[in-house]
Amino acid sequence: MTVGLFDRLEGGTGRPPPHTGTMPGSESRASVVRHILRLLAARRGRPAHLAGYGLPDLSSYYHDLDGAAACLATAAQELIPRYEPRVVSLAVHAQPASVETGYVLWLALRAQLHRGKHLTLELAVDGNAGVHLLSGGGDGSASGV
């Protein structure tokens, strides 16, 4: 799998082996996860030169969580394949999160990557529109963006 742009710009663990331009499977999977988290954490219209980059501002939907979930699922379904070319196919499911979790929305992504690899992520959105990886990051850790 090829090295992602952000991994090249950030250096470090995203560096390809010399002369190959590819990354080992676990690093490439982690690179896709990091990029998906960046995409979902970005708000549409920022940066201005990429009007379709990021999710729409969901705060106006929070009074109707079912509507917010549907909007989030549709937006993610369109956003991720457009800006993450290593994702070949994608299924997105979103629903309101249960109150006791402390999150507003729950999101499940199931993607097929190049070379037949699969990726399943469970994410949550908090009341400040922060995106949190609950599972599927590959290393067992959770992170927030």
Order of alpha helices (4+ residues) and beta strands (2+ residues): alpha-alpha-alpha-beta-beta-beta-beta-beta
